[in-house]
Amino acid sequence: MKKYTYTEKKDTRSGFGAGLHEAGKKNENVVALCADLVGSLKMDAFIKDFPERFTQVGIAEANMIGIAAGMTIGGKIPFTGTFANFSTGRVYDQIRQSVAYSNKNVKICASHAGLTLGEDGATHQILEDIGLMKMLPGMVVINPCDYNQTKAATMAIAEYEGPVYLRFGRPVIPVFTDPDQKFEIGKAWMVNEGTDVTIIATGHMVWKAIEAGEKLAELGIDAEIINIHTIKPLDDEAILKSVKKTGCVVTCEEHNKFGGLGESVARLLTTELPTPQEFVATNDTFGESGTPDQLMSKYGLDAVNIVEAVQKVIGRKK
Amino acid sequence: MKHTIKELEDIASQIRRDIVRMVHGCQSGHPGASLGCADFFTALYFEVLNHKTDFTMEGAGEDLFFLSNGHISPVWYSTLAHAGYFDKSELATFRKLDSRLQGHPTTHEHLPGIRIASGSLGQGLSVAIGAALAKKLNGDKSHIFALLGDGELQEGQNWEAAMFAPFNKVDHLIASVDYNGQQIDGPTSKVLALDDLQAKFEAFGWHVINTDGNDMQAIVEGLHYAKTLTGKGKPILNLMSTQMGAGVDYMMGTHKWHGTAPNDEQLAAALAQLPETLGDY
């Protein structure tokens, strides 16, 4: 197992804030909109340097999506910012018609996704957003795994023409990816090469997959770990190549197992390479109040759950 | 004036003929409010709007128009065709398979003149505001026009947008409301009353004007007047009274022709009232 270390912990939303600031410096057409959550979305640096390119919409997310769609017509590249729940479910039809169907170059940037939002509870902890967004024709869906990757992803989507859903979170987690990485939309990152099982992880679950990989190594299981940061378009080639080698797969996501990354992988494998698969994901449930760590544990999203899933899926190999 | 009032009325008559023929041709679509807005569209595209028919999505230096109540697509398609955006023969494809003239307007099939999809109601005003903000950032002082249905104002997003625009001094925006008082399930006064729209928009900070949307002279003058009000810190709302079905006697004054196509006999009766002025498609 390749050794991953970290010297600091940071939140992915701060990676977004830093990436937005950089994208703003590089391209004057980058604009930002927010629905009364500037601090939570870490937009302060962008607003300070480019106040005329920032629009405070107030608590009116539907209007925000519509305004963003309209701004693209004048050549702008709008980044909308609010919590993941209010970025997707609340404004699904606005995104569907004014952004996706109209093919507008809007970047829907969503913080506080998943259980790790914590104490605010289920009203704010969306576990369905990946599914909602990936079903929209033409929508790119990205869920980066740490501060550096989120920053790189934010800068990359500014240069991509078309609608994007960028999902990130609230808690501070290890920073373990390269600060100078080049982010390629739709390209998987090989975290660790192995032969016994393929662990495919996205977002906050990537670090947990690394922790699981270390435990599995102690048990004599050589896990291949792949980070799928882009859930759509999926890197079919990387997944098929790995699964051909290992013969089984575990998908890990901070999302409902209905509609998430796991289902995308299952769809691919069912048609191309039928393979035993286990899902580390929430199981058709809402969350609740608690600390992020408590919630990840209670809902089965810890390294130990990945280890169990790996042992189970290896047992299913023919 | 680029045209006389008589010339504009003749254009509107042809557009009305097109509307009933298009809806009859596919036996679906929304003739009522399309007919009611024929005079508005004629005045806008042939007299008021500073636009090029050599279409670009951005429309730099041009006035832009957004239709929020997308179901009145027949009037827009006919207007765009006669204005020169595409050949009028394409009107025959309305709502048919493989057409660029979808039931509701869309950019998806790249029809020149369309900048956003609409149909799911209540979204157009926000989009128009966004386009206005982009023009402002680009130093482009052109105008943004939008048309909203009156029943559509029951959608909450409109009021988010209505609150936003005055506060942010989006003052190159002229939004018109097609105030025909009808919606699918009946008169708006019975379904969910709009009551005093002028007072409501004024309370939100808009400069409200009133026009008769079925009097060509009045609507041309009204839209020109609206332009003179821009750049003064307030968005403009044109509360435009229209008759659903205007120009076809049996369709007027009722919600029943909101989304119903005429049969052969009814088509003949409608066309008899609408002189062919520019040549049918």
Interface residues (C-beta under 8 A of the other chain):
Chain A: V31 E52 R53 T55 V57 G58 A60 A62 N63 M64 I65 G66 I67 A68 A69 G70 M71 T72 I73 G74 G75 K76 P78 D93 Q94 R96 Q97 S98 Y101 S102 N103 K104
Chain B: M57 E58 G59 A60 L64 F66 T106 T107 H108 R115 I116 A117 S118 G119 S120 G122 Q123 G124 L125 S126 V127 A128 I129 G130 A131 A132 L133 A134 K135 L137 N138 D140 G156 Q157 E160 A161 M163 F164 N168
